[in-house]
Amino acid sequence: MDYLRGPLYLDIASKGLCLAGVVLMIFGQGGWFAVGVFAVVIGVLFGAWSMVVARRMRRRERDGVDPL
């Protein structure tokens, strides 16, 4: 469980970016809408990265070997 700190931070960062992007898309005017869309896309990529890292860490803990 000690290794799950990295995926947790990635997950928090992804949710924060998505939330900030949605707020920018709703309340932003002009070019801020595009910045909000970009923030949501980056947040989704961070979320996917977090899931991949968590899956690799769980597999490594269960098998005791490095999956790579």
JOMO-V488313 format. One record per residue. N is the residue number from 1. BURIAL is + if it has 24 or more other C-alpha atoms within 12 Angstrom, else -. Layout:
BEGIN
n=N burial=BURIAL
n=N burial=BURIAL
END
This chain:
BEGIN
n=1 burial=-
n=2 burial=-
n=3 burial=-
n=4 burial=-
n=5 burial=-
n=6 burial=-
n=7 burial=+
n=8 burial=-
n=9 burial=-
n=10 burial=+
n=11 burial=+
n=12 burial=-
n=13 burial=+
n=14 burial=+
n=15 burial=+
n=16 burial=-
n=17 burial=+
n=18 burial=+
n=19 burial=-
n=20 burial=+
n=21 burial=+
n=22 burial=+
n=23 burial=-
n=24 burial=-
n=25 burial=-
n=26 burial=-
n=27 burial=-
n=28 burial=-
n=29 burial=-
n=30 burial=-
n=31 burial=-
n=32 burial=-
n=33 burial=-
n=34 burial=-
n=35 burial=+
n=36 burial=+
n=37 burial=+
n=38 burial=-
n=39 burial=+
n=40 burial=+
n=41 burial=-
n=42 burial=+
n=43 burial=+
n=44 burial=+
n=45 burial=-
n=46 burial=+
n=47 burial=+
n=48 burial=-
n=49 burial=-
n=50 burial=+
n=51 burial=-
n=52 burial=-
n=53 burial=+
n=54 burial=+
n=55 burial=-
n=56 burial=-
n=57 burial=+
n=58 burial=-
n=59 burial=-
n=60 burial=-
n=61 burial=-
n=62 burial=-
n=63 burial=-
n=64 burial=-
n=65 burial=-
n=66 burial=-
n=67 burial=-
n=68 burial=-
END
